[in-house]
Amino acid sequence: MFKKAKAQHGHIDYVFANAGVGPRANYLVLESDADGELVEPSTETLDINLKSVLNTAVLAVHFMKEQAEGGSIVLMGSSTGLGPLRAADYCKCQLYILKVMGATGKVDVKLTSDTATAKHGVLGFGRGFGKAVTAAGLPIRINTLMPSWTSTNILPDVASIMKSVSHESQPTMVIARIAALLMVDKSRNGDVIFVSDGKYQEIEKSVMALAMTRS
C-alpha cells in the first residue's frame, strides 16, 4: 500500500495508524488442545490493536524520511490505555457474565484486558518511537489519540453499555476531526490527546509530565 501510494502520488504526507477489534483473550479460563495440553490465550487483539499500528507507523517513517518535508503520523490509542477498569467496562463484564451463564451455565469472560494491554502499548510506543524520530533529526511528527467511549462496531451494543452508566458515547466524526487537526497542525508533536464527550485536551505535556516532575 505504501509503495503504491508513493508511486502514484510521489510522496506520503499523512498516515493514520488505526486498527481495532474488541476483546478476544480469556485470561481467566485457559483452553486445551486435542491432546489436553494448555494453549496460550488468543493474541488476536494484541496483533491487530498494537502490532499492526506499530508496523504501520514504522513503515510510514521509512517512506517519509526520504522526503525533505517529512510527514505526520497519528496513532490510534484509547482511554482504556490511560487508567484502570472503568465503570462501563465493569458493567459490560457483568452483563456478559449473566448472558453467558444464562445460556450455557458456564462463565466465559472476555474482559477488556487484552484491549487495555494493546492500548497501553500504543501509548508507550508513541512516546518512545516519537523520541527516537526526533533524536534522529527527522522532520516527522508523531501524535497519539486516546479517545473515550466512541460509537463504533468494536463492541456489539455500545448504546446499552453507555445507558447502564447514564452516559452517551461520542460520534466517530469527533475523532476524525481531531486526527485531521493533528495531521495539519505543525505545532503538534509528541502530543497525547484525550477525547471525551466531543471535547479534546492534550494530556502528555500538560498533565502527565507535570505529575511525574512532582513525584
KAFEN-V717433 format. One record per helix or strand of 3 or more residues. SS is the DSSP state (2 for helix, 1 for strand). FROM is the first residue (numbers start at 1). TO is the last residue. If there is no record, write none. Layout:
[[SS/FROM/TO] [SS/FROM/TO]]
This chain:
[[2/2/9] [1/14/17] [2/44/64] [1/71/76] [2/79/81] [2/87/104] [2/113/135] [1/140/147] [2/158/164] [2/172/184] [1/192/196] [1/199/202] [2/204/214]]
